Amino acid sequence: MSNVQLIRFDGGNQPAAESAPPSTVIKGNPMTTTRNFYADKSNHFFSGIWESTVGKWEINYTEHEFVHMLAGKAILTSADGVAETFSAGDSFVVPAGFKGTWESIEPVKKLYAIYES
């Protein structure tokens, strides 16, 4: 019999939320909230729900992140100026090494799965 249990992201055992402003704000006064529902034993894989208020900040990814947008709208712009807009229902991957900006133009709620080597 397996001791491994499934992890639900709704109801029941909600993790404590961690709130903080991004450290490299460019525009607005954004606040972010992270609720990490799962971390593997090696602390290389994480998954949960992240939210942000409106604003723009610099990003520098050291991890690979799969994102599924649950609500809101964001524009990610690479350091070389290529911009992509994502809205509720969109899914995408941000590879490790991506640098640029994240702009939440509406409050954002996303499901994330992160692998950090």
N, C-alpha and C positions, 0 to 999 in steps of 0.2 A: 504494500500500500504506500502511496506517495504522500509526503508531507508538503509538497508544493501546492500552493493555493493560488487561485485566480485573484486578480486585483481589479476591483470595480472603481470607476471614477465618479460614481454617483451615490448620494445618500450614505447612510451608515457611518462608517469610520472616516470622517473627513480629516485630512492632515491640517496642521496649523498653517496659516498663510504667512508668508514673509513679504513685507512691503518695503519698497525703497525707490527713490528716484534713480533713473539711469545716471551714471557718473559723468557722462560726456554730453550733456544737454546742449542742443543748438537752438531750439525754439520751444517756447511754451514752458509748462511746469508739469511734465508727465510724472505719473506715479505708476509703478508696476507691482503686481502681486503674483507670487509664484506659489502654487500648491503642488509639491512634488508627491505623487502618489506611490512611486516605486523607484527604488535604486537597487541594482544588483549587488551581490556581495563584494565585487571588486571595485565598486563605485566608479565604473566606466559607463554604465547605461542608466539613464534616468527617464522618467516619463511622468507627465502631469498636465496641469492646466495653468496657463499664464495669462494675465490680463494687463492692459495698460490703458491709461487715459490718453487724451490727445497731447501730442508733442513730437519732437524730432530729436534724435541723438545719434552719435557715432556708434558703429558696431565693428567688432573685430573678432570673428569666430575662430576659436581654437578647437571647437567640437563640430561634429556633423549633426545637423538637426533636421528631422522630419517635422513638418508643421501641417496641421489641418485647422483652417480658420473656422471657428465656431460662430463668431460675430464680429462686426466692424469692418474696417477697411484700413489697409496699410500700404505704404509705398516703400519698397526696399530699393536703394540706389547703390550701385557698386562704385568703388573708388574711381573707376574710369567713366562714370556718368550714365551707365545703362540702368534705367529705372523700370521696375515691374510693380504693378498694382495688384494686390490680393484682397479678396472680399470673402465674406462668409460662404463656406462651401468649397473654397479653393484649397488645394493641397500642394506642397512644394518642399524641396530640400534645400537647405543652406549648407554647402560644403565647408569643412574646416578650411581656413585661409581666406574666407570671404571678408572683405573690408568695405565699408561704406557707411550708409545711414539707414536707420529705421525711422519711418514717420507714421505714427498712428494719426490718421486724419479723421477717424471716428474712434470711439472707445473700442478696443480690440480684446477678444477672448480667443485663445488658441489652445489646441491640444498639441503637446510636443512629445517627441521621443528623441533623446539626445544620446549620442555615443561619443565619448571623449577618450582618446587613447593615451 
